[in-house]
């Protein structure tokens, strides 16, 4: 029996010398459970312990753990699916069936699903959905809208604004102004005739850039459709008196 020290200089327990179970060399152990003299002998033991035969293909392989039974994930999958094919599988639903497309009338094959397939392609399905309005469109949640919203500002003049013209048109203040103009005009183009076409737009009667102090003035806005919205500056200035008369009429009617 000898007394040994570790790297820090502390005394270790007095252990008897023993023989390595691999090379039978006498060595002084540092731990009670130590059975090998070197890491090399330990690796030889692990290799002998991990040398196995694949239960699927029968090939010899060196595993990474003691519980490994297959040489590859492919063999693992083939072995597990061996007795679970088609009717024996828990999710078997009858395989491929023939269906008739309701749009084009062609016959096609597809797996039997919980919902029977009625269209042969995404194209046929999209043709049936053309012009169909979503059931959720226009759904309102009064408990989270308007004054009930946690971010609601009672003073609407404190809504966020930007100095940059392009960014300002995407601000909450501009969106509120546009919504109020639409509400005043009942969401209809003020020039209501047979030429009306396109989406509604809130137009500034006096120019947006020329009169920055009137940008968020409700009476300086008018609801127009895309067809009646002036596209040129000269046309805007020429129609400004006409639009002001329409707004004054709308204030008396609504």
LINDA-V274564 format. One record per residue. N is the residue number from 1. SS is DSSP state (helix for helix, strand for strand, loop for the rest). Layout:
n=N ss=SS
n=N ss=SS
This chain:
n=1 ss=loop
n=2 ss=loop
n=3 ss=loop
n=4 ss=loop
n=5 ss=strand
n=6 ss=loop
n=7 ss=loop
n=8 ss=loop
n=9 ss=loop
n=10 ss=loop
n=11 ss=strand
n=12 ss=loop
n=13 ss=loop
n=14 ss=loop
n=15 ss=loop
n=16 ss=loop
n=17 ss=loop
n=18 ss=strand
n=19 ss=strand
n=20 ss=loop
n=21 ss=loop
n=22 ss=loop
n=23 ss=loop
n=24 ss=loop
n=25 ss=loop
n=26 ss=strand
n=27 ss=strand
n=28 ss=loop
n=29 ss=loop
n=30 ss=loop
n=31 ss=loop
n=32 ss=loop
n=33 ss=loop
n=34 ss=loop
n=35 ss=loop
n=36 ss=loop
n=37 ss=loop
n=38 ss=loop
n=39 ss=helix
n=40 ss=helix
n=41 ss=helix
n=42 ss=helix
n=43 ss=helix
n=44 ss=helix
n=45 ss=helix
n=46 ss=helix
n=47 ss=helix
n=48 ss=helix
n=49 ss=helix
n=50 ss=helix
n=51 ss=strand
n=52 ss=strand
n=53 ss=strand
n=54 ss=loop
n=55 ss=loop
n=56 ss=loop
n=57 ss=loop
n=58 ss=loop
n=59 ss=loop
n=60 ss=strand
n=61 ss=strand
n=62 ss=strand
n=63 ss=loop
n=64 ss=loop
n=65 ss=loop
n=66 ss=loop
n=67 ss=loop
n=68 ss=loop
n=69 ss=loop
n=70 ss=loop
n=71 ss=loop
n=72 ss=loop
n=73 ss=helix
n=74 ss=helix
n=75 ss=helix
n=76 ss=helix
n=77 ss=helix
n=78 ss=helix
n=79 ss=helix
n=80 ss=helix
n=81 ss=loop
n=82 ss=loop
n=83 ss=loop
n=84 ss=loop
n=85 ss=loop
n=86 ss=helix
n=87 ss=helix
n=88 ss=helix
n=89 ss=loop
n=90 ss=loop
n=91 ss=loop
n=92 ss=loop
n=93 ss=loop
n=94 ss=loop
n=95 ss=loop
n=96 ss=strand
n=97 ss=strand
n=98 ss=strand
n=99 ss=strand
n=100 ss=strand
n=101 ss=loop
n=102 ss=loop
n=103 ss=loop
n=104 ss=loop
n=105 ss=loop
n=106 ss=loop
n=107 ss=strand
n=108 ss=strand
n=109 ss=strand
n=110 ss=strand
n=111 ss=strand
n=112 ss=loop
n=113 ss=loop
n=114 ss=loop
n=115 ss=loop
n=116 ss=loop
n=117 ss=loop
n=118 ss=loop
n=119 ss=loop
n=120 ss=loop
n=121 ss=loop
n=122 ss=helix
n=123 ss=helix
n=124 ss=helix
n=125 ss=helix
n=126 ss=helix
n=127 ss=helix
n=128 ss=helix
n=129 ss=helix
n=130 ss=loop
n=131 ss=loop
n=132 ss=loop
n=133 ss=loop
n=134 ss=loop
n=135 ss=loop
n=136 ss=loop
n=137 ss=loop
n=138 ss=loop
n=139 ss=loop
n=140 ss=loop
n=141 ss=loop
n=142 ss=helix
n=143 ss=helix
n=144 ss=helix
n=145 ss=loop
n=146 ss=helix
n=147 ss=helix
n=148 ss=helix
n=149 ss=loop
n=150 ss=loop
n=151 ss=loop
n=152 ss=loop
n=153 ss=loop
n=154 ss=loop
n=155 ss=loop
n=156 ss=helix
n=157 ss=helix
n=158 ss=helix
n=159 ss=loop
n=160 ss=loop
n=161 ss=loop
n=162 ss=loop
n=163 ss=loop
n=164 ss=loop
n=165 ss=helix
n=166 ss=helix
n=167 ss=helix
n=168 ss=helix
n=169 ss=loop
n=170 ss=loop
n=171 ss=loop
n=172 ss=helix
n=173 ss=helix
n=174 ss=helix
n=175 ss=helix
n=176 ss=helix
n=177 ss=helix
n=178 ss=helix
n=179 ss=helix
n=180 ss=helix
n=181 ss=helix
n=182 ss=helix
n=183 ss=helix
n=184 ss=helix
n=185 ss=loop
n=186 ss=loop
n=187 ss=loop
n=188 ss=loop
n=189 ss=loop
n=190 ss=loop
n=191 ss=loop
n=192 ss=loop
n=193 ss=loop
n=194 ss=loop
n=195 ss=loop
n=196 ss=loop
n=197 ss=loop
n=198 ss=loop
n=199 ss=loop
n=200 ss=strand
n=201 ss=strand
n=202 ss=strand
n=203 ss=strand
n=204 ss=strand
n=205 ss=loop
n=206 ss=loop
n=207 ss=loop
n=208 ss=loop
n=209 ss=loop
n=210 ss=loop
n=211 ss=loop
n=212 ss=helix
n=213 ss=helix
n=214 ss=helix
n=215 ss=loop
n=216 ss=loop
n=217 ss=loop
n=218 ss=helix
n=219 ss=helix
n=220 ss=helix
n=221 ss=strand
n=222 ss=strand
n=223 ss=strand
n=224 ss=strand
n=225 ss=strand
n=226 ss=loop
n=227 ss=loop
n=228 ss=loop
n=229 ss=loop
n=230 ss=loop
n=231 ss=loop
n=232 ss=loop
n=233 ss=helix
n=234 ss=helix
n=235 ss=helix
n=236 ss=helix
n=237 ss=helix
n=238 ss=helix
n=239 ss=helix
n=240 ss=helix
n=241 ss=helix
n=242 ss=helix
n=243 ss=helix
n=244 ss=helix
n=245 ss=helix
n=246 ss=helix
n=247 ss=helix
n=248 ss=helix
n=249 ss=helix
n=250 ss=helix
n=251 ss=helix
n=252 ss=helix
n=253 ss=helix
n=254 ss=loop
